[in-house]
């Protein structure tokens, strides 16, 4: 499968997804040092100068042989920091850049000019076609049940349609918590898995303890898919909406996305994916990664003994 050579230090075919207001240097470093790609949104530091500080800190703390790290850039007209943040990414030669809400050839070219990889997240075939035309190295299929800005397509259908229009690295996102589920993603045609919600419930995640506890208590029925929080459809924890005084069944409409105001909405209205029902602990990130690696290997060993493989 076409996993880029730049990702060869991986011990597990997985990426810890960049999560707004959640992923920071500690989570990224612990994840990468454990052999899994760690990533964070460029907008999590409060300024472009802060982004540079985070990049310096992360690169200084990575152990020899660590997995590469990634930075998420929101390529949307309402993001006032895009150009400056991209310049900082290029200056630091970030190994992996994950773009969202726009596949722009100039951004792709800037990252690829120093040998960096660009993965773009999509929720349907049309977006995948645009990403392929922009020259990205990988496409992340954000299927039904993923946290954050998720899609509604079955992962089976989404991966199949992406494969029809793109022959590069394909990543699958959507409600995965275990190494066995990562193995399943590989078997259905993805090269890498993309896990977000599972990493919210880790010690290093930069979110309030109440948020982590809510993840542990929640079930799939506690997730609401709506565009009325940020202007773009996303999955949110219903208990957090109620705690903020909102009626999940009668949310006020939201105008178009405006990245200048996103932090205000997401700070108290918490996102999560359908996989919350399978999360019941808050381990250190390194411990979680080790568990995922062991589960992945066990799943593949079990698959090799499948009776249907016998002559």
HELIX and SHEET records of a PDB file:
HELIX    1   1 UNK A    5  UNK A    7  5                                   3    
HELIX    2   2 UNK A   25  UNK A   33  1                                   9    
HELIX    3   3 UNK A   48  UNK A   61  1                                  14    
HELIX    4   4 UNK A   82  UNK A   92  1                                  11    
HELIX    5   5 UNK A  105  UNK A  112  1                                   8    
HELIX    6   6 UNK A  125  UNK A  134  1                                  10    
HELIX    7   7 UNK A  155  UNK A  165  1                                  11    
HELIX    8   8 UNK A  179  UNK A  187  1                                   9    
HELIX    9   9 UNK A  197  UNK A  200  1                                   4    
HELIX   10  10 UNK A  209  UNK A  217  1                                   9    
HELIX   11  11 UNK A  220  UNK A  222  5                                   3    
HELIX   12  12 UNK A  238  UNK A  243  1                                   6    
HELIX   13  13 UNK A  259  UNK A  261  5                                   3    
HELIX   14  14 UNK A  262  UNK A  268  1                                   7    
HELIX   15  15 UNK A  274  UNK A  278  5                                   5    
HELIX   16  16 UNK A  285  UNK A  304  1                                  20    
HELIX   17  17 UNK A  307  UNK A  309  5                                   3    
SHEET    1   A 9 UNK A  14  UNK A  16  0                                        
SHEET    2   A 9 UNK A  37  UNK A  41  1                                        
SHEET    3   A 9 UNK A  69  UNK A  74  1                                        
SHEET    4   A 9 UNK A  96  UNK A 100  1                                        
SHEET    5   A 9 UNK A 117  UNK A 122  1                                        
SHEET    6   A 9 UNK A 138  UNK A 142  1                                        
SHEET    7   A 9 UNK A 169  UNK A 173  1                                        
SHEET    8   A 9 UNK A 192  UNK A 195  1                                        
SHEET    9   A 9 UNK A  14  UNK A  16  1                                        
SHEET    1   B 2 UNK A 223  UNK A 226  0                                        
SHEET    2   B 2 UNK A 234  UNK A 237 -1                                        
END                                                                             
